[in-house]
Amino acid sequence: MSRSNFSPSLLDSAGLTGINTTPEPNPLPHICARTVLEVKEIREIRQFQNSGSGILLRLRWRAPLVRSFAAEMAGTAGQVIRCKAAVSWEAGKPLVMEEVEVAPPQAMEVRIKILFTSLCHTDVYFWEAKGQTPVFPRIFGHEASGIVESVGEGVTELQPGDHVLPVFTGECKECPHCKSEESNMCDLLRINTDRGVMLNDNKSRFSINGKPIYHFVGTSTFSEYTVVHVGCVAKINPAAPLDKVCVLSCGISTGLGATLNVAKPKKGQSVAIFGLGAVGLAAAEGARMSGASRIIGVDLNPNRFDEAKKFGVTEFVNPKDHSKPVQEVIAEMTNGGVDRSVECTGNINAMISAFECVHDGWGVAVLVGVPNKDDAFKTHPMNLLNERTLKGTFFGNFKPRTDLPSVVEKYMNKELELEKFITHEVPFSEINKAFDYMLQGAGLRCLIRMGE
């Protein structure tokens, strides 16, 4: 099969970087530049042969290797799409692969073909429905990447074919929060875990035989197609590999932004990270990028320490190994306290320790983890009067539409490393394995390849 017009990003995804892509005479019908090369469907690359005028690829596939997404969009825009989705019918039970109907986008909405998604602790937390309002049946998922299939009335910033990240929180660009440089907490599109319908008409865009299937945090990426409010969609560089940047939709950006945007350590300063899960390690990655001289990881699980070294963590403290409060241990290690700390567990005692371990005069502590609703933060007022600063953050203070494209560029420029966060991969048909991995505490992020 002879082929020209492969975009560099698609070749990169297939591991074909550096191949000559000069167009050659094309005996096949034209495939537009928006064509999606479904790398996941490649079974074997039979032969690469550079010729004077282009590249020859002979490939074997189990489904169409190259699909004209432009042609596909032309046939589905404005129509109901039937596709596969992993539906949660009841709390804590395995997801069931179902054929669902996905309605067209309404005003200020976008329908997205999801190519890659990953599992976050938030999905598991609300799937278990322990202590929250149960909303079932539901389609979970909120860390993902995909391509715009169609747009609803009033959408001007996006068009079919755009590469995007759907995000659980939004940016309407009109409310006081969105207009403020100091906030990313949009009045209109702030996360709402109880709402299972779209804002436009309070209806779901998902159904099975006429029965509505509810949305989750406005994204529902455990479906081959989903409908999202335009304010919750970040348009990104089409050259970015979607199987890597999909993890930026939630946890990784939250931890990274907590350090880069809120704690803001200076080069050579010390940083303590409480909790070495994916969010905490993203915070450590931010400290590494900032040039921190010491990055102290705090966790009750010693098995996480070796993995944390990949993210720049230089020292480790397990509170169980000490008879005194961990804030006192860290103060002794650092001659009075660290310059910055980032708390990523949601445990109230860890939050207090993170604040009390920073140096007086200039220390800054940032809270990321979400505590239990009845928790109360208690510390002596002198800790504040001695010029320690306590801050909180939501989604790392990133405005989704404005800031996420620049985070993707940090990855493209090799400032930010994402591959090390992805420790497992499963096909969409085996999505329940991703839940098993997380419940077992195995790895950081499990990438789920849609269409398989």
C-alpha positions as CSV (number, residue, x, y, z in Angstrom):
1,M,0.0,0.0,0.0
2,S,1.5,3.2,-1.1
3,R,0.7,6.3,0.9
4,S,1.6,10.0,1.2
5,N,0.0,12.8,3.2
6,F,0.7,11.2,6.6
7,S,1.0,14.0,9.1
8,P,4.2,14.0,11.3
9,S,2.2,13.5,14.4
10,L,0.6,10.4,13.1
11,L,3.9,9.0,12.0
12,D,5.4,9.9,15.5
13,S,2.5,7.9,17.1
14,A,3.4,4.9,15.0
15,G,7.1,5.2,15.8
16,L,8.0,6.3,12.3
17,T,9.8,9.6,13.2
18,G,12.3,10.6,10.6
19,I,10.7,8.8,7.6
20,N,10.7,10.7,4.4
21,T,7.1,11.8,3.8
22,T,7.6,13.6,0.5
23,P,4.4,13.0,-1.5
24,E,4.5,10.4,-4.2
25,P,1.9,9.7,-6.9
26,N,-1.1,8.3,-5.1
27,P,-3.0,5.4,-6.7
28,L,-5.5,5.4,-3.8
29,P,-8.4,7.8,-3.2
30,H,-7.2,10.9,-1.4
31,I,-7.1,10.7,2.4
32,C,-7.2,14.2,3.9
33,A,-4.7,15.6,6.4
34,R,-7.2,15.0,9.2
35,T,-7.1,11.2,8.6
36,V,-6.7,9.3,11.9
37,L,-4.0,6.6,11.8
38,E,-5.3,4.1,14.2
39,V,-2.0,2.9,15.5
40,K,-3.6,0.6,17.9
41,E,-4.9,-1.5,15.0
42,I,-1.5,-2.1,13.5
43,R,-0.6,-5.8,13.8
44,E,2.7,-5.8,11.9
45,I,4.7,-3.4,9.8
46,R,5.7,-5.5,6.9
47,Q,8.1,-3.3,5.1
48,F,9.4,0.3,4.9
49,Q,10.9,1.3,1.6
50,N,12.1,4.8,0.9
51,S,11.9,5.7,-2.8
52,G,13.0,8.8,-4.5
53,S,9.5,10.3,-4.3
54,G,8.1,9.1,-1.0
55,I,7.5,6.2,1.4
56,L,6.1,2.7,0.9
57,L,4.4,1.1,3.8
58,R,3.0,-2.4,3.7
59,L,0.9,-3.0,6.7
60,R,-1.3,-5.8,8.1
61,W,-4.4,-4.8,10.0
62,R,-7.3,-6.4,11.8
63,A,-9.7,-3.5,11.0
64,P,-9.1,-0.6,8.6
65,L,-5.7,0.7,9.3
66,V,-6.3,4.2,7.9
67,R,-9.7,5.6,8.3
68,S,-10.8,8.9,6.7
69,F,-12.2,10.7,9.7
70,A,-13.3,13.6,7.6
71,A,-15.5,11.2,5.6
72,E,-16.8,9.6,8.8
73,M,-17.7,13.0,10.3
74,A,-19.5,14.1,7.2
75,G,-21.8,11.1,7.6
76,T,-22.4,11.5,11.4
77,A,-22.8,15.2,12.0
78,G,-26.3,16.0,13.2
79,Q,-27.1,12.3,13.5
80,V,-27.4,10.0,16.5
81,I,-24.3,7.8,16.8
82,R,-24.4,4.3,18.1
83,C,-21.1,3.2,19.7
84,K,-19.6,1.2,22.6
85,A,-19.6,2.6,26.1
86,A,-18.6,1.1,29.4
87,V,-21.7,1.6,31.5
88,S,-21.8,1.5,35.3
89,W,-25.3,0.2,36.2
90,E,-24.8,0.1,40.0
91,A,-22.2,1.1,42.6
92,G,-19.1,-1.1,42.8
93,K,-20.2,-3.5,40.1
94,P,-18.0,-4.2,37.0
95,L,-18.7,-1.9,34.1
96,V,-20.7,-3.5,31.3
97,M,-19.8,-2.9,27.6
98,E,-23.0,-1.7,26.0
99,E,-24.1,-0.2,22.7
100,V,-25.3,3.3,23.5
101,E,-26.9,6.1,21.4
102,V,-25.1,9.4,21.6
103,A,-27.3,12.4,20.5
104,P,-25.9,15.3,18.5
105,P,-24.4,18.2,20.3
106,Q,-26.9,21.0,21.2
107,A,-26.0,24.7,21.5
108,M,-22.5,25.3,23.0
109,E,-21.8,21.6,23.0
110,V,-19.2,19.5,21.2
111,R,-19.3,15.8,20.3
112,I,-15.9,14.2,20.6
113,K,-14.5,10.9,19.3
114,I,-12.5,9.6,22.3
115,L,-9.3,7.9,21.2
116,F,-7.6,7.4,24.6
117,T,-8.7,7.7,28.2
118,S,-7.3,6.8,31.6
119,L,-8.6,5.9,35.0
120,C,-8.4,8.4,37.9
121,H,-9.1,7.8,41.6
122,T,-12.1,10.1,41.3
123,D,-13.8,7.7,38.8
124,V,-13.3,4.9,41.3
125,Y,-14.5,7.0,44.3
126,F,-17.8,7.8,42.7
127,W,-18.2,4.4,41.1
128,E,-18.0,2.9,44.7
129,A,-20.5,5.6,45.8
130,K,-19.5,5.4,49.4
131,G,-21.0,8.5,51.1
132,Q,-21.9,10.3,47.9
133,T,-25.2,10.7,46.1
134,P,-25.5,7.6,43.8
135,V,-26.3,8.5,40.2
136,F,-26.7,5.4,38.1
137,P,-26.7,4.1,35.4
138,R,-23.7,6.3,34.5
139,I,-20.7,6.5,32.1
140,F,-17.6,7.5,34.1
141,G,-14.3,8.8,32.8
142,H,-12.8,12.2,32.7
143,E,-9.1,11.9,31.7
144,A,-9.0,11.6,27.9
145,S,-8.0,12.8,24.5
146,G,-9.9,12.8,21.2
147,I,-10.9,14.5,18.0
148,V,-13.9,16.8,17.5
149,E,-16.6,15.0,15.5
150,S,-19.2,17.8,15.3
151,V,-20.1,21.0,17.1
152,G,-23.4,22.5,18.2
153,E,-24.9,25.9,17.5
154,G,-22.8,28.9,18.8
155,V,-19.5,27.0,18.9
156,T,-16.9,29.1,17.1
157,E,-13.6,28.2,18.7
158,L,-13.7,24.5,17.7
159,Q,-14.4,22.7,14.4
160,P,-14.5,19.0,13.4
161,G,-11.1,17.5,13.3
162,D,-9.6,19.5,16.1
163,H,-7.5,17.6,18.6
164,V,-8.8,18.2,22.1
165,L,-8.7,17.3,25.8
166,P,-12.1,17.2,27.5
167,V,-11.9,18.5,31.1
168,F,-14.0,17.9,34.2
169,T,-14.1,21.6,35.0
170,G,-14.6,24.5,32.6
171,E,-13.9,28.0,31.5
172,C,-16.8,30.0,30.2
173,K,-14.6,33.1,29.8
174,E,-17.4,35.4,30.8
175,C,-17.9,35.0,34.6
176,P,-15.9,37.0,37.2
177,H,-13.7,33.9,38.0
178,C,-12.9,33.4,34.3
179,K,-12.1,37.1,33.9
180,S,-9.8,37.1,36.9
181,E,-6.2,36.2,36.5
182,E,-6.2,34.8,40.0
183,S,-8.9,32.1,39.6
184,N,-9.9,29.1,37.5
185,M,-13.1,28.4,39.3
186,C,-15.7,29.1,36.6
187,D,-19.1,30.0,38.0
188,L,-20.9,28.2,35.2
189,L,-18.8,25.1,34.6
190,R,-17.3,24.4,38.0
191,I,-17.2,20.6,38.7
192,N,-20.6,19.2,39.8
193,T,-20.4,15.4,40.6
194,D,-24.1,15.1,41.3
195,R,-25.3,16.4,37.9
196,G,-25.8,13.7,35.3
197,V,-27.2,15.8,32.5
198,M,-26.2,18.6,30.2
199,L,-26.6,22.3,31.2
200,N,-28.4,23.2,28.0
201,D,-31.6,21.3,28.6
202,N,-31.1,19.2,31.7
203,K,-31.1,16.0,29.5
204,S,-28.6,13.3,28.9
205,R,-27.0,12.8,25.5
206,F,-26.6,9.1,26.2
207,S,-29.3,6.5,26.0
208,I,-30.0,2.8,25.6
209,N,-33.4,1.9,24.0
210,G,-34.7,5.3,25.1
211,K,-33.5,5.0,28.7
212,P,-31.1,7.8,29.7
213,I,-27.6,7.0,30.8
214,Y,-26.2,9.7,33.0
215,H,-23.1,11.8,32.4
216,F,-20.2,12.1,34.9
217,V,-18.6,15.5,35.6
218,G,-19.6,16.6,32.1
219,T,-17.1,14.4,30.3
220,S,-18.0,10.6,30.4
221,T,-15.0,9.5,28.4
222,F,-15.6,5.8,28.9
223,S,-17.6,6.0,25.6
224,E,-16.3,6.0,22.1
225,Y,-18.2,9.2,21.6
226,T,-19.2,11.8,24.2
227,V,-20.8,15.2,24.3
228,V,-19.2,18.0,26.3
229,H,-19.9,21.7,26.9
230,V,-17.5,23.7,24.7
231,G,-16.2,25.4,27.8
232,C,-14.8,22.1,29.1
233,V,-12.8,21.4,25.9
234,A,-9.2,22.4,25.4
235,K,-7.9,22.6,21.8
236,I,-4.3,21.3,21.6
237,N,-1.4,21.0,19.2
238,P,-2.4,18.4,16.6
239,A,1.2,17.1,16.6
240,A,0.9,16.0,20.3
241,P,0.6,12.3,20.8
242,L,-2.9,11.8,22.1
243,D,-2.0,8.6,24.0
244,K,0.4,10.6,26.2
245,V,-1.3,13.9,26.7
246,C,-4.6,12.4,27.7
247,V,-3.4,12.2,31.3
248,L,-3.2,16.0,31.5
249,S,-7.0,16.2,31.7
250,C,-7.0,15.8,35.5
251,G,-4.6,14.5,38.1
252,I,-1.2,15.2,36.4
253,S,-2.1,18.8,35.7
254,T,-3.5,19.2,39.2
255,G,-0.3,18.2,40.9
256,L,2.0,19.9,38.4
257,G,0.1,23.2,38.7
258,A,0.0,23.1,42.5
259,T,3.8,23.4,42.4
260,L,4.3,25.5,39.3
261,N,1.4,27.9,39.7
262,V,0.8,28.1,43.4
263,A,3.8,27.0,45.5
264,K,6.2,28.5,42.9
265,P,9.5,27.2,44.4
266,K,12.6,29.1,43.3
267,K,15.6,27.4,41.9
268,G,17.6,25.8,44.7
269,Q,14.8,25.7,47.2
270,S,13.5,22.7,49.1
271,V,10.1,21.1,48.6
272,A,8.2,18.5,50.6
273,I,5.6,16.4,48.8
274,F,3.0,14.6,51.0
275,G,1.6,11.6,49.2
276,L,3.4,9.9,46.3
277,G,0.5,8.8,44.1
278,A,0.1,10.2,40.6
279,V,-0.9,13.7,41.8
280,G,1.9,13.9,44.3
281,L,4.5,12.7,41.8
282,A,3.2,15.3,39.3
283,A,3.8,17.9,42.1
284,A,7.3,16.5,42.4
285,E,7.7,16.7,38.7
286,G,6.8,20.4,39.0
287,A,9.5,20.8,41.7
288,R,12.0,19.1,39.5
289,M,11.1,21.4,36.6
290,S,11.5,24.4,38.9
291,G,15.0,23.4,39.8
292,A,14.4,22.5,43.5
293,S,17.6,21.3,45.2
294,R,15.8,19.0,47.6
295,I,12.5,17.2,47.0
296,I,11.4,15.3,50.1
297,G,8.7,12.6,49.5
298,V,6.4,11.8,52.5
299,D,4.4,8.6,52.3
300,L,3.3,5.7,54.5
301,N,4.0,3.2,51.7
302,P,7.8,2.6,51.3
303,N,7.2,0.7,48.0
304,R,6.6,4.1,46.4
305,F,10.0,5.5,47.1
306,D,11.9,3.9,44.3
307,E,9.3,4.9,41.7
308,A,9.4,8.5,43.1
309,K,13.1,8.8,42.3
310,K,12.1,9.0,38.6
311,F,10.3,12.2,39.3
312,G,13.2,14.0,41.0
313,V,12.4,13.0,44.7
314,T,15.8,13.1,46.5
315,E,14.8,12.0,50.0
316,F,12.1,10.0,51.7
317,V,10.3,10.2,55.0
318,N,7.8,7.5,56.3
319,P,6.0,8.9,59.3
320,K,5.6,5.4,60.7
321,D,9.4,5.3,61.1
322,H,9.5,8.1,63.6
323,S,8.2,8.7,67.1
324,K,7.7,12.4,66.7
325,P,5.4,14.3,64.3
326,V,6.6,14.3,60.7
327,Q,6.7,18.1,60.6
328,E,9.3,18.1,63.3
329,V,11.3,15.5,61.5
330,I,11.3,17.6,58.3
331,A,12.2,20.8,60.3
332,E,15.2,19.0,61.7
333,M,16.3,17.7,58.3
334,T,16.1,21.2,56.7
335,N,17.3,23.5,59.5
336,G,13.9,25.0,60.3
337,G,11.6,23.7,57.6
338,V,11.2,23.4,53.8
339,D,10.7,26.4,51.6
340,R,7.5,24.9,50.0
341,S,5.3,21.9,50.7
342,V,2.5,20.4,48.6
343,E,-0.1,18.1,50.2
344,C,-1.8,15.5,47.9
345,T,-3.5,13.0,50.2
346,G,-6.7,14.6,51.5
347,N,-5.8,13.3,55.0
348,I,-6.4,16.1,57.5
349,N,-3.3,15.2,59.6
350,A,-1.1,15.3,56.5
351,M,-2.5,18.7,55.7
352,I,-1.6,20.1,59.1
353,S,1.9,18.5,58.9
354,A,2.4,20.0,55.4
355,F,1.7,23.5,56.7
356,E,3.7,23.2,60.0
357,C,6.8,21.8,58.2
358,V,7.4,24.9,56.1
359,H,10.0,27.5,57.3
360,D,8.8,30.6,59.1
361,G,9.2,33.9,57.4
362,W,8.7,32.6,53.8
363,G,7.4,29.0,53.8
364,V,4.4,28.3,51.6
365,A,2.2,25.2,52.0
366,V,-0.3,24.2,49.3
367,L,-3.3,21.9,49.9
368,V,-4.4,19.7,46.9
369,G,-6.1,16.7,48.5
370,V,-9.8,16.8,49.2
371,P,-10.6,16.1,52.9
372,N,-13.7,14.4,54.4
373,K,-16.6,16.8,54.8
374,D,-16.4,16.7,58.6
375,D,-12.7,17.4,58.9
376,A,-11.4,20.5,60.5
377,F,-8.0,22.1,60.0
378,K,-6.4,23.0,63.3
379,T,-3.1,24.8,63.9
380,H,-1.9,27.4,66.3
381,P,-2.4,30.9,65.1
382,M,1.3,31.7,65.7
383,N,2.2,29.4,62.8
384,L,0.5,32.0,60.6
385,L,1.7,35.0,62.5
386,N,5.2,33.8,62.0
387,E,4.8,34.4,58.3
388,R,4.0,30.9,57.0
389,T,1.5,30.9,54.1
390,L,-1.3,28.4,53.6
391,K,-2.9,28.1,50.2
392,G,-5.4,25.8,48.4
393,T,-5.7,25.0,44.8
394,F,-8.2,23.5,42.4
395,F,-6.9,21.8,39.2
396,G,-3.5,23.3,39.8
397,N,-4.9,26.8,39.1
398,F,-4.9,26.0,35.4
399,K,-7.7,27.6,33.3
400,P,-8.6,24.6,31.1
401,R,-9.0,26.3,27.7
402,T,-6.4,29.0,28.2
403,D,-3.7,27.1,30.0
404,L,-3.8,23.4,29.1
405,P,-2.5,24.0,25.5
406,S,0.7,25.4,27.0
407,V,1.1,22.4,29.3
408,V,0.9,20.2,26.3
409,E,3.7,22.4,24.8
410,K,5.9,21.8,27.8
411,Y,5.6,18.1,27.0
412,M,6.3,18.7,23.3
413,N,9.4,20.7,24.3
414,K,10.6,17.9,26.5
415,E,10.3,20.0,29.7
416,L,7.6,17.8,31.1
417,E,7.8,14.0,31.0
418,L,4.5,12.1,30.8
419,E,5.5,8.6,29.8
420,K,6.6,7.6,33.3
421,F,3.1,8.3,34.6
422,I,1.6,5.6,32.3
423,T,2.4,2.3,34.0
424,H,-0.3,0.1,32.5
425,E,-2.3,-0.1,29.3
426,V,-5.5,-2.1,28.5
427,P,-7.9,-2.2,25.5
428,F,-11.3,-0.7,26.0
429,S,-12.9,-4.1,26.1
430,E,-10.8,-4.9,29.2
431,I,-11.5,-1.6,31.1
432,N,-12.4,-3.4,34.3
433,K,-8.7,-4.5,34.6
434,A,-7.9,-0.8,35.0
435,F,-10.2,-0.7,38.0
436,D,-8.5,-3.8,39.4
437,Y,-5.0,-2.2,39.0
438,M,-6.1,0.9,40.9
439,L,-7.9,-1.0,43.7
440,Q,-4.7,-3.0,44.1
441,G,-2.6,0.1,44.3
442,A,-0.6,-1.0,41.3
443,G,1.0,1.7,39.2
444,L,0.0,5.3,38.5
445,R,-2.1,5.6,35.4
446,C,-3.7,2.9,33.3
447,L,-4.1,4.0,29.6
448,I,-7.3,2.7,28.0
449,R,-7.1,2.3,24.2
450,M,-10.5,3.0,22.7
451,G,-11.8,0.9,19.8
452,E,-10.2,-2.3,21.0
